[in-house]
Amino acid sequence: MAKKELVVGGGCFWCTEAAFEILQGVEDVTSGYANGYTKNPTYREICAGDTNHAEVIKITHDDSIISTDELLDIFFVIHNPTTLNYQGADHGTQYRSTILYNDEETHQKALKAMQKAQAYYSDPIVTVIEPLDTFYPAESYHQDYYQKNPMQGYCMAVIPPKLAKLKEKFKNKIK
């Protein structure tokens, strides 16, 4: 098994986590906060928008089942990478579209995936691709949030359309 990690942010981590958790080859998805100023930030601090962290997910996957390239293609489909610092009703730098890399191989794959994805959008992609500096797991109640709270109003409104789009375009990758 070729275990790898990928850290991405595409708006609220409840939404991105829900999408990546249903993919074959994805072993774990951890919601968290990355690349800000505050050590061990809290959700309340992140939501205030003063820490410069992004809401992200860390995807642990078996690269022989689902590759980093495939995960990046999916990332660019399940959120709108052309909106600066917001996704839907979520606004602020914490909701920025970002890919955070640990090595040059992932950096190059991210650049290539973004260039490939641009063909599907009329507006320019504003996804920030940058080195991963810090990652803090979010509080435990954020982990597997959609699985535990499928009837929560925000989840009901936002996540099912993302999952439907994912299942339509990548049906051969769903568990």
VEXVODREN-796962 format. One record per residue (C-alpha): residue in three letters; chain; z, x, y. Coordinates in nm, 3 decimals, decimal comma, always signed. Example, Ala and Ser with C-alpha at 12.3 -4.5 7.8 and 13.67 -1.06 7.14 Angstrom:
2
PT  ALA  A  +0,780  +1,230  -0,450
PT  SER  A  +0,714  +1,367  -0,106
This chain:
175
PT  MET  A  +0,000  +0,000  +0,000
PT  ALA  A  -0,093  +0,122  +0,346
PT  LYS  A  +0,186  -0,019  +0,563
PT  LYS  A  +0,115  -0,019  +0,937
PT  GLU  A  +0,261  -0,168  +1,252
PT  LEU  A  +0,090  -0,322  +1,551
PT  VAL  A  +0,263  -0,439  +1,870
PT  VAL  A  +0,088  -0,699  +2,085
PT  GLY  A  +0,178  -0,948  +2,355
PT  GLY  A  -0,022  -1,258  +2,433
PT  GLY  A  +0,213  -1,492  +2,616
PT  CYS  A  +0,516  -1,651  +2,456
PT  PHE  A  +0,618  -1,466  +2,143
PT  TRP  A  +0,697  -1,793  +1,962
PT  CYS  A  +0,325  -1,869  +1,970
PT  THR  A  +0,187  -1,532  +1,869
PT  GLU  A  +0,451  -1,491  +1,599
PT  ALA  A  +0,359  -1,829  +1,446
PT  ALA  A  -0,008  -1,732  +1,426
PT  PHE  A  +0,037  -1,389  +1,269
PT  GLU  A  +0,302  -1,500  +1,019
PT  ILE  A  +0,049  -1,711  +0,827
PT  LEU  A  -0,192  -1,425  +0,760
PT  GLN  A  -0,241  -1,261  +0,422
PT  GLY  A  -0,121  -0,902  +0,427
PT  VAL  A  +0,126  -0,958  +0,710
PT  GLU  A  +0,467  -0,869  +0,572
PT  ASP  A  +0,682  -0,925  +0,880
PT  VAL  A  +0,654  -1,032  +1,242
PT  THR  A  +0,938  -0,948  +1,478
PT  SER  A  +0,955  -1,102  +1,824
PT  GLY  A  +1,080  -0,866  +2,091
PT  TYR  A  +1,056  -0,707  +2,432
PT  ALA  A  +0,861  -0,390  +2,512
PT  ASN  A  +0,812  -0,130  +2,783
PT  GLY  A  +1,052  -0,243  +3,053
PT  TYR  A  +1,325  -0,088  +3,264
PT  THR  A  +1,638  -0,244  +3,118
PT  LYS  A  +1,801  -0,116  +2,798
PT  ASN  A  +1,870  -0,388  +2,541
PT  PRO  A  +1,742  -0,672  +2,761
PT  THR  A  +1,832  -1,035  +2,699
PT  TYR  A  +1,598  -1,331  +2,695
PT  ARG  A  +1,753  -1,456  +3,019
PT  GLU  A  +1,681  -1,120  +3,188
PT  ILE  A  +1,324  -1,118  +3,057
PT  CYS  A  +1,260  -1,475  +3,181
PT  ALA  A  +1,384  -1,382  +3,527
PT  GLY  A  +1,090  -1,140  +3,541
PT  ASP  A  +1,293  -0,849  +3,678
PT  THR  A  +1,286  -0,608  +3,383
PT  ASN  A  +0,908  -0,545  +3,352
PT  HIS  A  +0,927  -0,604  +2,976
PT  ALA  A  +0,653  -0,794  +2,795
PT  GLU  A  +0,729  -1,056  +2,533
PT  VAL  A  +0,565  -0,904  +2,227
PT  ILE  A  +0,554  -0,917  +1,852
PT  LYS  A  +0,568  -0,627  +1,610
PT  ILE  A  +0,343  -0,699  +1,313
PT  THR  A  +0,410  -0,508  +0,992
PT  HIS  A  +0,108  -0,537  +0,766
PT  ASP  A  -0,059  -0,398  +0,458
PT  ASP  A  -0,372  -0,239  +0,603
PT  SER  A  -0,549  -0,263  +0,266
PT  ILE  A  -0,522  -0,646  +0,282
PT  ILE  A  -0,561  -0,707  +0,656
PT  SER  A  -0,666  -0,420  +0,876
PT  THR  A  -0,553  -0,333  +1,224
PT  ASP  A  -0,909  -0,406  +1,337
PT  GLU  A  -0,889  -0,758  +1,193
PT  LEU  A  -0,550  -0,819  +1,354
PT  LEU  A  -0,689  -0,711  +1,690
PT  ASP  A  -0,988  -0,946  +1,650
PT  ILE  A  -0,744  -1,229  +1,577
PT  PHE  A  -0,529  -1,132  +1,875
PT  PHE  A  -0,825  -1,175  +2,110
PT  VAL  A  -0,901  -1,520  +1,965
PT  ILE  A  -0,554  -1,678  +1,968
PT  HIS  A  -0,477  -1,627  +2,337
PT  ASN  A  -0,669  -1,605  +2,662
PT  PRO  A  -0,697  -1,234  +2,747
PT  THR  A  -0,868  -1,309  +3,080
PT  THR  A  -0,566  -1,452  +3,261
PT  LEU  A  -0,339  -1,206  +3,438
PT  ASN  A  +0,031  -1,250  +3,359
PT  TYR  A  +0,015  -1,599  +3,218
PT  GLN  A  -0,075  -1,806  +2,917
PT  GLY  A  -0,082  -2,181  +2,966
PT  ALA  A  +0,242  -2,289  +3,132
PT  ASP  A  +0,404  -1,945  +3,091
PT  HIS  A  +0,379  -1,734  +3,408
PT  GLY  A  +0,510  -1,387  +3,489
PT  THR  A  +0,453  -1,026  +3,394
PT  GLN  A  +0,656  -1,083  +3,077
PT  TYR  A  +0,365  -1,296  +2,946
PT  ARG  A  +0,095  -1,037  +3,009
PT  SER  A  -0,174  -0,971  +2,753
PT  THR  A  -0,101  -0,628  +2,611
PT  ILE  A  -0,163  -0,401  +2,315
PT  LEU  A  +0,091  -0,124  +2,272
PT  TYR  A  -0,005  +0,171  +2,058
PT  ASN  A  +0,190  +0,449  +1,883
PT  ASP  A  -0,103  +0,675  +1,801
PT  GLU  A  -0,451  +0,761  +1,920
PT  GLU  A  -0,618  +0,583  +1,627
PT  THR  A  -0,463  +0,249  +1,729
PT  HIS  A  -0,546  +0,321  +2,093
PT  GLN  A  -0,914  +0,368  +2,008
PT  LYS  A  -0,916  +0,058  +1,786
PT  ALA  A  -0,765  -0,148  +2,070
PT  LEU  A  -1,028  -0,028  +2,317
PT  LYS  A  -1,306  -0,106  +2,069
PT  ALA  A  -1,163  -0,452  +1,991
PT  MET  A  -1,135  -0,536  +2,360
PT  GLN  A  -1,493  -0,429  +2,424
PT  LYS  A  -1,610  -0,638  +2,126
PT  ALA  A  -1,408  -0,942  +2,241
PT  GLN  A  -1,551  -0,929  +2,594
PT  ALA  A  -1,877  -1,075  +2,457
PT  TYR  A  -1,693  -1,404  +2,394
PT  TYR  A  -1,548  -1,443  +2,745
PT  SER  A  -1,729  -1,498  +3,074
PT  ASP  A  -1,435  -1,365  +3,277
PT  PRO  A  -1,323  -1,003  +3,244
PT  ILE  A  -1,052  -0,928  +2,989
PT  VAL  A  -0,734  -0,809  +3,163
PT  THR  A  -0,540  -0,700  +2,853
PT  VAL  A  -0,331  -0,391  +2,924
PT  ILE  A  -0,360  -0,123  +2,656
PT  GLU  A  -0,078  +0,128  +2,688
PT  PRO  A  +0,151  +0,351  +2,484
PT  LEU  A  +0,455  +0,183  +2,330
PT  ASP  A  +0,758  +0,324  +2,507
PT  THR  A  +1,038  +0,096  +2,388
PT  PHE  A  +1,070  -0,207  +2,162
PT  TYR  A  +1,381  -0,423  +2,143
PT  PRO  A  +1,397  -0,705  +1,889
PT  ALA  A  +1,461  -1,040  +2,055
PT  GLU  A  +1,777  -1,234  +1,981
PT  SER  A  +1,800  -1,372  +1,626
PT  TYR  A  +1,733  -1,732  +1,731
PT  HIS  A  +1,384  -1,626  +1,849
PT  GLN  A  +1,285  -1,486  +1,510
PT  ASP  A  +1,067  -1,724  +1,303
PT  TYR  A  +1,117  -1,973  +1,585
PT  TYR  A  +0,830  -2,207  +1,503
PT  GLN  A  +0,918  -2,214  +1,132
PT  LYS  A  +1,273  -2,315  +1,223
PT  ASN  A  +1,183  -2,548  +1,515
PT  PRO  A  +0,843  -2,708  +1,450
PT  MET  A  +0,942  -3,029  +1,630
PT  GLN  A  +1,052  -2,851  +1,952
PT  GLY  A  +0,838  -2,993  +2,234
PT  TYR  A  +0,685  -2,668  +2,357
PT  CYS  A  +0,602  -2,564  +2,002
PT  MET  A  +0,445  -2,900  +1,920
PT  ALA  A  +0,222  -2,882  +2,228
PT  VAL  A  +0,112  -2,520  +2,218
PT  ILE  A  +0,123  -2,377  +1,866
PT  PRO  A  -0,078  -2,625  +1,650
PT  PRO  A  -0,398  -2,577  +1,857
PT  LYS  A  -0,363  -2,198  +1,818
PT  LEU  A  -0,313  -2,234  +1,443
PT  ALA  A  -0,611  -2,469  +1,413
PT  LYS  A  -0,833  -2,220  +1,597
PT  LEU  A  -0,705  -1,939  +1,376
PT  LYS  A  -0,762  -2,138  +1,056
PT  GLU  A  -1,113  -2,232  +1,167
PT  LYS  A  -1,227  -1,881  +1,256
PT  PHE  A  -1,029  -1,677  +1,000
PT  LYS  A  -0,974  -1,923  +0,711
PT  ASN  A  -1,021  -1,648  +0,452
PT  LYS  A  -0,720  -1,460  +0,598
PT  ILE  A  -0,465  -1,745  +0,580
PT  LYS  A  -0,186  -1,729  +0,319
